[in-house]
Amino acid sequence: MALGARFPHSPREERFEFTPENRAELDRILAKYPQKRSALIPALRLAQKQAGHITSAVMQHVASLFELSPMDVWGVVSFYTMLKTKPVGKHHFMVCDNLSCALLGAAGILRHLERRLGCRAGHTRADGKFSVERVECLGACGGAPCLQINEDYFEHVTPALVDELVAALEKGEPVSPVGADEAAPPREGAGAAREKAAG
Amino acid sequence: MAIRYEKIVTSRFGDPEALTLAGYEATGGYQAVRKILGKMEPKDVIELVKASGLRGRGGAGFPCGLKWSFVPQNLNPKYLAVNGDEGEPGTFKDRELMIRDPHQLIEGILIACYAVGIAKAYIYIRGEFDAPWRSVERALGEAYAKGYIGENILGSGFGCDIYTHRGAGAYICGEETGLLESLEGKRGHPRLKPPFPAVVGLYGKPTVINNVETLSNLPHIVNKGAEWFAGIGIDEKNTGTRMYCVSGHVKKPGLYELPLGLTCEEIIFGYAGGMRNGKGLKAVIPGGASAPVLTAQEVIEGKVKMDFDALARAGSMGGSGGVIVMDETACMVQAAGRLARFFEHESCGQCSVCREGTGWVSEILNRMEAGGGRADDLATLASIDPNMRGNTICVLSDACAMMFGAFLKKFHGEFEAHVAEGRCPLGSPYPG
């Protein structure tokens, strides 16, 4: 939890509205719940996906949609680590250094990554391409040390794998997850069958 | 050393087709739902699960059937919240259950909902888990299309909707009532109990909260019977298997589904390949970060068993099944300090005892590790410990106290040496 987090004031002229596509997605999410507020966190995640991070304009727009005060929304935003009030890089590296990963060299992995990217943990590189965050247990301790880049998990990480990942991402090439994630269905397929079934 | 046993919830893990509906059905999938829907009285399903002895696999080990029976039948609507917010350090089983066998979970959910009379279930999936969410979401689509979920399932008259709900990064949302608050769109602040969720839960309605692994066992219990399930394990209170998540200094870290009642030593040396680099065992955390640490002596000479009750007798707990193994190179002050920092980060901040206590413990331990230990630090830690137990809304504070209390008690000399020498005698092997 971010104790003492600061409210991210936006410039006055900044505006936020969901794209028609995301607005439709939000309606589908709202339909799951008997009470509207349950969709608040999914709505914030959707807004973050669209805007890059949660600005005060995002919170004001979401608050109006949910008939809440912006401070109610801020109360939720400041509680959850995945809701970001500052921009992160296009490729956001989350390196676990909880006990199981620490025992198997997480600190070395983090240092190597910071050097390789020229970007310290807690920061975003000047070109906006990369950011690094030290995170608590990701729930992949059998594959320690592990890290996450955006949505994908990478297990049994070595400095050589870090080099490989960074080199590919620097060139704009895609990277594939390593470990249990490999067994999951591809990203584009998820949810499509459900929507088809729901008509 | 290896014994003959049957895998239950991971029985399809080797099969790449298992995560599709066709693959699941081809291996007996949805037979349990066909067996009970409209054919077996819901109360008989509860009795069946009670007779199986199935206990919750999320942390507390509470008997599943008994939990269901606390739900008042006359209050509607009722909800099921599936706890897939796996975040206990050392635990990585629900992630794989959701990725590799999502239909098994869905079938378990349908059985629970039918037994308790629930028409809406939410699968709360940890925010970081994208692949598990994709896998479950696709499986839900397939199951809806085939009529296993929705109205009037298989013509039985019973209907049930199942939805996924994604978190946004907060360990405390794995606590039952923190999860409900989060599912209601709020900060994940645990609720004061009683009332318990079985009576006043999601949206103030009766709610069952079950872990992913617990639910994944249900289709097998329905198909093969309570007696078969109770026959696996060590006694009538410790039945079935557990997914032991072995991590740390072992040769083969990973998931091992094994019957309850094996010793910790058998799991580490018989299944996880033993210690790596020829080093000796020093300590084991047997059930996730909240479970008090065991010494090598307790594991090797004491032959501590890994079922719920044997671990409780040993002063620890089975918790979430996360087994973190540490060899002689590991520093216990550093390990405790690292976990204390985790609890500090994850304290929701409602109770001052927890908010302040976790922070102070983390600060003292990490300062001690960095060479700044003071003569009165150990006495201060000892005085913080009892104040952090039993004085808060949820057990995060207790978990932190149990964690550092056990490290302090069992490795007291190592803590004293840190203070006396003004440095880590082991050279802080795992900085950060």
Interface residues (C-beta under 8 A of the other chain):
Chain A: M1 L3 K32 P34 Q35 R37 S38 A39 L40 I41 P42 L44 R45 F66 G75 V76 F79 Y80 T81 M82 L83 M94 D97 N98 L99 S100 A102 L103 L104 G105 A106 A107 L110 R134 E136 C137 L138 G139 A140 C141 G142 G143 A144 Q148 E151 D152 Y153 P177 A180 D181 A183 A184 P185 P186 R187 G189 A190 G191 A192 A193 R194 E195 K196 A197 A198
Chain B: P16 L19 P77 E86 G87 E88 P89 G90 T91 F92 D94 R95 E96 I99 R100 K120 Y122 R126 G127 E128 F129 D130 A131 P132 W133 R134 S135 E137 R138 L140 G141 E142 Y144 A145 Y163 H165 R166 G167 A168 G169 A170 Y171 S182 L183 E184 G185 K186 R187 G188 Y203 C245 V246 S247 G248 H249 P253 G254 L255 I285 A289 G322 I324 M326 A330 A335 R338 L339 F342 H345 E346 S347 C348 G349 Y430 P431 G432
